[in-house]
């Protein structure tokens, strides 16, 4: 059975990410990606015309995830439980599948990311998600706390440098910090949820 077009595209992205991580974005060529995939360069061009196109596809995947999260959040009540559920879902997208490798690539290649039109949309999507996270409290403090909640999750990849720390440890710590910030947003009554001091609460 021939591999589906979608399956081939995802395999190209996975192999490209491996090479970008191993030897750096600038030092990786499309020819090397094609060779590792054991396909012709022409076959690779059918899906991606350049390395930038491959990176843009990672960004577009991320934007779609954030749009889906924001749409879900905007349909929920402005309660602490809903905010906790949102930040937990956000962490799930950040720590699931190949996203850890993608986020490390983003962090190490900020110049590449900023040069892409899709990359420039990331900030706007982040601000919209932060607004959804603090719905019901439009104060500057709430906006800052909501944004810092999101940053707590995705900066845990490089801000936490303890030796031997696992991805699950990073996720747990990020959610504990985020929960402290969420609890201070106006109107965030406990509504039956666990208290912020309970780490189990952080997982939604």
Beta strands, then each sheet from edge to edge (+ up, - down):
end
